Amino acid sequence: MTESNENQDLESLLEYIKQSRGFDLTGYKPSSLRRRINKQMQTHQLESFGDYLDFLQVHPEEFLPLFNTILINVTSFFRDINAWKHLQNEILPSLIESKPPTEPIRVWSAGCASGEEAYSLAIALHEVLGTEQFRQRVKIYATDVDEEALAQARHATYREKDLQPLSSQQREQYFESFGEDEYVFRTDLRRAVIFGRHDLVQDAPISRLDLLVCRNTLMYFNSETQGRILNRFHFALNDTGVLFLGKAEMLLTHGNIFTPLNLPYRFFTKVIGFNGRDRLLAMSLRTGEDLNIRLNRHLRLRELAFEAIPLAQLIISRNGELIMINGTAQSMFGLNLNDIGRPFQDLEISYRPLELRSRIEQVKREKRQLRMTDIVYHSSNGETIYLDIEVTPLLERNNQLLGTTIIITDVSRYHLLQGELQRANQEMETANEELQSSNEELETTNEELQSTNEELETTNEELQSTNEELETMNEELQSTNEELQTINDELRLRSIELDRTNAFLNSILASIKAGVIVVDRQFKILSWNEEAENLWGVRSEEAKGQSFFGLDIGLPLEQLQEPLRSCLNREDIRQEMIVSAINRRGRTIDCRLSFNPLLDSNEIALGVIILMEEVRAEVRF
């Protein structure tokens, strides 16, 4: 199968999952998603995503193990203990001190899996606040998309090995023993933890939060989806709120909405100046039709006002992309709407009629307007016109740069009146040309430096992506190890039970004062007890696996064929006979034989149990 066909089959599979279960996986990183789905496919020996789609359509019960495989749910109490110590010793006291003593403390554990993280938060807050304050003020919202993990979290029941990260004092204080190897989190504190299903990609966030904990969850999503989720997180947090992420998540490309509070332990605070309009745009996907209508009306009004300006105007984002152009600019410089979204430096207008890239950088750096006048421009119809160009920074109220605007004014008619003045100033223009040449050299150097900086930023992002991928694989391996450990424990218990059963059966066979031979349907010997050894002189290890009729013992084996077959066919369930035989000492004896079928739970004969004992003559006095 070609790669394009495989990608198409994967897209069809993801679309079917979304339509049938409402679970949108398109925001997950493709590499991790492929690995997890392939793992589940291997359990059913399926080769392609198309085959697995067919299997899902026929077996809907497969969705549950598939989701359990994709949602790795690797977690533990106080995972990365040093980060949790910093939370308890530094972050929480500061948060609590900044709030009035009667205000509630709202915490969200996003991607809580089986609940260990949520209960770790409860323990940390209880140790900082004390019992009374905790009960009165704390609300912990714990969410996940995995219903099975949430059900386990609500029970708050864990095994002893799950509690190993806790100190002995914490185990005694916060957990009660319940059954064999089971411990339950304290009921009075558990009331403060509210569990619910929540999809970070699709559902609106919980708001007015003081602390948002989302550890090693963002790394499973692609960059675009991470951005949407982080916008929701920004909306959810109070201005003094703190975001606590996992060790693989650094927010290197989202510094405009979150800033590090403690980068090594992954604590971040929101950037207060994040524009309210951007916040509305980030939330509009889920806030209802009325808001969208109002927002679209306002946007349209701004577009019409922008178009009505008689001067050529362009708006460029902080990242250097062309965001808006009006009709005058389109007609003057041959631009069109397809150029919106392109890097400004790739457009002809960035260097003709004037090199604007360095001017834009200067404006962004100095955050003040820059004006260039009397720029000569040869239009597409061969006409020479003169332009004044203004580059102006677009700043928020807190002086944060959002982008730049370029306003270009046609001043050709003024030059018709200044012809003589222009000729007089030719010498000055020559000097200006030399200065322009020097400026161009400086601009070239600046561009080279900027290019190097961009390459470094790209490398940094690639390293961050690789780090997230490695952490994802590490969690997958940890999940697989836990599964293998569970299987190993089950096998060990079964092995112990089997050893006990074998010992019990051997004890029974040894206690029977008669020879016992068990054969299967092909008359191969399955069991041969010690009394049988004494009768015929053949050890158990020599007899097992041999054909009963191939043994060289003193029994007339040809006389036993018919009774054995009759017993197997259940024509005569219990038969007895006495035959003359020669025992291991070479003495002729009379041997009583009885045949009983070996039955399974469905009353099907699996073989025959043969009981044999020497018939001793009665001694008369």
N, C-alpha and C positions, 0 to 999 in steps of 0.2 A: 504494500500500500504506500502511495506517495505521501509526502509530508502534507501537501495541500488537502488531500482526501482525509488524512488523519485529523487535521485541524478542523475540517468541516464536520466530521463525525463528533468531535469533542464539543463544538459549538451546538450541534443538534442535541447532544446529551444534556448540556447545561441548560438549554432552552426548555427541554422536557421537564427537568427537575424544577425549574422556576415556575412553569405553568401548572404542574401537578401538585407541588408542595409549597409554592410561594417562597422558595429559598433561592436567592440570587447569588450565584457563585462567580459571576463574571468579574467582580472586583478583586478576586483573589489572584495571587501571583501564579502565572501559568505553570511554572516549573514545579512548584510545590503541589499544585492541584493535580497535575498529571501523575506525580509520584503516588499521592494518596489514592487516587482512583485506580491506578494500575495495581496497587497492593490489594485492593478489594477484588479486582478482576481476577487476580491470580488464585484467589480462594475458590473461584468457580471455573478455573482453567479456560478463561475467555481471552481471545487474542486481540480484539479491536474494540474501540469505543462504540462502534456500531453494534457489535454483538452484545455489549453490555447494556446498551439502550434497549435492545430487544428483550434482554433478560429482565430489566427493570419493569418493562411494560407487562410482562407475564407474571412477575413475582413482586408485587408492591411491598411485601414484607422486607425486601432487600433495602429499602430506603433507610431503615433504622441503623443497620450495621454500616451502611455507606456513610451516613452523617457522622457516626461515631468514629469512623476512620479519618474523615476529612477534618473534623473538629477534634484535634489531637488531645485537648484537655489535660495537658501536662501541667501540674501545679503542686504546691505543697505549702505547709504553714511557714510563714516568714521566709519565703524564698529570697535568696540573696540577703542574708541576715544583716550585713553591714548597712545596706540601704534602709532596712527596716529600723535599725537602731537610730540612724540619722533622722528618720521620720518621727520616731517616738521622742527622741531627745531634743531635736531642734525644730522641726517643722510644725508638729502638733502644738507644742507650747506657744509658739509664735502666732499660729492661727487662732488659738483659743484666747490669747491675750488681746488680739485685735477686735474681738467681738464682745458686745455687752453680755454680762453673765446670765441674762435670761433668754438670749436668742438661741434658737436651735442650731445644731451643727449637722449639716447635711453632707453626706459622703456617698459617692457612686463608685462601685466596683464593677467596671465594664469588662465583660468576658470573664466572669467569675468561675466558670467551669463547675467543679463539684463543691465549691464553697469554702475551701481552705483560706483563700485570700480574704473573703468577706469576714470570716471569723477571726483571722489575724488582725484585721482592722478593729474589730470589736474588742479584742484583748488589749491592743495598743491604746485605744481611746479610754478603756476602762482603767488601765493602769495610770493614765495621765489625769483623768477627771475624778475617779472614785465612783463608787456604786451609785450614789444618789444623783449626782450630776449626770452620769451616763444615762440613767433611766429617764431623766427629765428632758435631756437635750438632744441626744444622739439619734439620728436616723441614717441607717446604712442601706442604700438601694443596691442590690446585687443582681446583675442581669447577664444573660447569655442567650444564644440562639438554640442551644442543645437542651431539649426538654428532658431527656434522660438524665443529663448531668444536673439540671436544676432540681429534679425529683430527689436525687441523692443529696444535694445540698440542703434541701428543706428538711430531710430527716436528720441531718447534722450528726450522723453516726459514722465513726471512723475506727480503723483497726489500730493496734498498738504501734505497728511500724509507721503508720501515717503521722503519729504524734512524736516521732523521734526528734524533729527540729525544736520541739518545745522543751523548756526546762522542767525538771521534776516538780517544781513548785507550781508552774503554770498548768501542768497536767492535773495536779490535785485540785487546784483552785477553779479551773474552768471546765473540767470534764468529769462525768460520772460514769463509773463502770456499769455496763449493761450487757449481760450475757458473756459468753466466752469470747475473749479477744475483741470486744466491742466497747466503744466509749462514745458518750453523747455529750454535746456541748450544753452548757448551763441553760436551762429553760428561761430564766428571768432575763438573761442577756440576749438570748436568741430572739426575743420579741422585738428588739431594735433593728433586726436584719430582715429586710423585705426582699424576697426573690421574685423575679418575673422575667418572662421572655422578651428580648429586645434585640432588634437587628440594627447594628451600628450604621449600616449603609443606607437603610430605608426609613427607619423610625426616627421621630423627633426626639431630641435629647431630654434628659431630666435637667431641670433648671435650678438656679440659685444655689449652686454647690460651693462648699468650702474646700473640698478635696475630691479630686477625680483620679481614680487609680485604674489604669489600663495597661497592664504589663505583658509584654511579649504577645500582643494581639495585633497591633498595627503592622507588624512585620510580615503578616500573611497576606496583606493587601498590596495591590500595585500603587504606584505613586499618585495617580489621579484620585483613586478611592481614598488613600490616606489624607489627601488634601481636603476632600469633602468631610471626612470624619473629624479632622482637626478643626475645621470651621464650626462644626456643631459643638465640639468640646469648648471652643472659645466662647460661644454663646452660653453654654451651660454654666460656666464658672463665674462666681462673683469676682469683682475687681481685685480682691485680695486672695482669691482662690489659688490652689496649687494643683498642678498636673503631675502625676507620678507614673513614669513609664518604665518599661523593661530595659535590661542592659544593652539590648541590640538596637534601641530606638533613640536617635539623637536629635531629630528635627532640624537637620542641617539646612534644609531648603524651606523651612517655614519660620524663619526668624522675624517675619513681619507680624506674626500673630502670637508667638510665644518666645520668651527669652529665658535662658538657663538661670535657675536659682542655685542649683548644684549639679553641674554636668556629670561628674563621675557617678553619682547615684541616680541621675536622670530625674531631677526635680525641676519643673518649669513653672513660670508665672505668665499670665496673659499680658499682651501688650495693650495697655489701656486705650491707646489712640486708634485701635482698629475701628474703622469707620462704621457707623450704625447702618448706613446704606448697604455696605458689604455684608453686614450681619443679616439684613433682611434678604438679600440675594442668596446667601448661603442657606437660609431657612425656607425660602419660597417654595421649594420642591414639595414640602409637606405642610405648609401653613394655610392652604385653602385657596379657593378661586377668587374671592373678593380682593385679597391682598395682591394677587397676581395682576388682576385687572387694574388696580390702582397703580401698581408699580409700572406696568406697561404704559399706562396713560402718561405718567410722569416722564418715563424714558422717551416716549414719543414727543412730548412737549419740548424736552431738551434738544432732541434731534432737529425739530423744526426750527427752533431758535438758532441752533448752530448753523443750519443750512441758510438761514436768512441773512447772515453776516455777509456784506458785499466784498469782504477781503478774503483772500485764500488763507485757509487755516488747517493745520494738521495737529493732531494730539498723539503723543508718543508715550507709551508706558514706561515705568521705571526700568523695566527689563529690556527696553529698546525695541519694542514691537509697535507698529503703526496701529492705533486704536480707532481713530476717527479722521475723516477727511470731508470737507464740504464741497459743494458743487463747483465753486470758483476754483478751488485747488485742483479738482479733477480736470476741468477744461484747460487750465493754464499749463499744467505739467504732464498731461497725458496719463493721469492716474485713473484707476477704476476701483469698484468695490472689492474686486478680487485681491487687491493689494492689502486690504485690512487683515491684520494678523501676521503679516510678513515682518521680518526684521527690517528696521528702518535702514540699516547700513547696506542692505541688498538692493535698495531702490535708487534709481538714478538721481532723484531729487536730493539724496543725502550728500552728493558731491557736485551737482550741477543744478542751478547756476553757482552754488557756493558750497564749499566743504563745510557741512553742518555738524558732522559727528563730534568733532572736538569741541565745537561751541556748546553742543548739548551737554557734553561731559563737564564743561566748565560751569554751565548754569546749574547742573545737578550738584556739583561740588560746592559752589559758592552760594547757591540758593538765592540768586538775584538775576534780574532780567539782563539780557545781552542784546544789543541793537546793532545791526549792520545796515549801512545805507549805500545807495547808488551802486547796486550790484547789476552788472550788465548781463542780460539774458537774451539768447537768440531762440525765439520760439520756433515751433515746428513748421510754421509757414514762412520762415525766413526773416521775420520782423525782429528788429532789435528793440528791446524794452529795458527799462531800468526799474530796479526793485529795492525796496527797503524791507529788511527782514528782522523780526523781533523773536527772540527765543526766551520764553518765560517759564519759570518753574511753577508747577502746580503743587501747592502745599496744603496740608491739613492744618487744623487749628493749633495742633501741638507742634507745628513746624516739621512734620514728617512729610517727606517727598513722595508724591504719588506718581508723578510723570512730568512731562514738559509739553508746552504748546508752541507751535511756530506760526506766526502771523506774517504773511507776505503781502506787501502793498505795492501796487504798480504806480510808480512816480514818473513815468515816461514824459508826461505832459509838462512837468516842471523842468525837465532837461531840455525841452525845446526852447525855453526861455533862458537857459544857462549855457548855451553852446560856447559863447565867447569865454565864459568863466572856466569852462572845462579845458579849453585850449591853453588858457593861462596856467592851469594847474597840472599840465602834463609832466613837468619836471617833478612835481610832488608825487604824482602818480607813479613815476618811475621808482622813486624811493619807496613808495608803498609796495610796489611789486617785489622789490628786494626784501622788504619786511615780510611780505606774503610768502616769499620763498622760504624765508627762515621759519615762518610759522608752520608752513607745510612740513618742513623737516621735523619740527617739534611735534606736529600732529602725527607724523609717521611713527616717530618714536613712541608717542603716547598710545597709538594703535597697537604697536608691537607689545608694549607692556600690558595693555588690556587683553590682547589675545593670549598672552602667557597666563594672566590671571584667570581667564575663562577656562583654559586648559587645566589649571590647577583645581578650579572648582569642579570641573567635570570629573577629574580623577578622584576627588574627594567623595563625590556622589556615588561613583562606581564602587569605591571601597566600602561606603556605607551600605550599598545594596548587597555587596558580597557578604558583609558581616551579618546582615539580616538573614540572608539565605543560609549561611552556616548555622546560625542560631535556630532557624526553622528545622534544619536537618537534625540538629542536636536534640531538639524536642521530639522529633519523630523517632529517633533512635531510643530516647528515654521511654517513650510510649511503648515501643516494641519490646524493650527489656522488661517492662512491667508485665506485658502480656506473657512473655516467655517465663517469667518468674511465677506467674499464676498457674500456667500450664505445668511447670515443674513441680509446684506444690501439689497440684491435683494428681500428677503421676506418682509422686512420692506416697501420698495417702493411699492410692490404689495399690501400689506395690506392697505397702504394709498390710492392707486388707488381704491381698492375694497370698502373702506369706502366712498370715494367720489361717486363712482357709486351707492352704496346702498342709500346714502343720496339723490342723484339725482333722483333715481327711487321712493324713498319714497315721495319726493317732488311732483313728477308727479302724483303719486297715490292720494296724499292728495289734489291735485288741481282739480282732476276730480270730478265733482258734480254728480257722479253716483256710485253705488256700483260696485266694481271690485273684482272678485274672479278668481284666476288662479289655475287650477288643472293640475296634470300630467297625464300620460297615464293610470295610475291606479286610477284616480279620487281622488287622495289625494291632499289636499289643500296646495298650495305653497305660496299664497299671499291672504290677506283679508284686504281691506282698511277700513278707518274710516267710509265711507258712508255705507259700508256693515254692520258695527257694528250698525249704527243708524237704519238701516232698520230692522235687525233681532235680535238685542239684544245679539249677541255673540261677545266677544272680539277676537281680532286678535290672541293673544297667546293661546286662547282656541281652535280656529279653525285650526290653522296651524298643518299639519301632520295628521289631521283627514280625514276620507273618506267623500267626499262631500255628498254621499247618506246616510251616517250614522248620519247626523246632524238633530237635532230636532228643525227645524225652520218652519215658516209659508208658505214656498214654496211647491207646489205640486211636489216633487222631482221625482216621478215616470214618470211625463210627460216630464222630461228633459233628460231621459236616451237616447232616440233615437236621439234627436238633438245633444247631446254631442258625441255619437259614430259616427254619420254621419260627424261631424266636424273633429274628429280625423282622420277618414279615408279619409277626404278631398273629400267626395262625394258632399257636398254642403259647399263651403268655408265660406260663410257668411250667417247666418240664424238669423231671428228675430221672436219673438212670444210674445204674450201678454197672461198672465195667471192671474187668480184670486188668491190672496194670503192674508195672515194675517200678519201684521207687528208686531213689538215688543210691540206695545201698545194694541194689540188685535183687531185692526181695519182692516176690509176687504178693500183691495186695488186692483187696477189693476196694474200689474207689467210688464213692457216691458223688455224682455230679448233678448240679442244678443250674438251670439257665434262666436268666431274667433280663428283659430288655432294659437298655439304658435310654431313658426318655428325656426329651427337652420340655420346655414349658408348654409347647403345643401338642404334647403327647406323640411326638414323632421319634421313632427309634433311631438313636445315634450309634448304637452298638449293643453289645451283650455283656452282662456281668456273669461270670462263671464261678460258682462256689464248689469246692472239692474238698473231701475229707476221707480219710481211711476208715473203712467199716471194720470194726474189730469184732471178732467172734465173741459171743457171750460165754462167760466161764460158768459152768454149772458144777455144783457140789453135790 
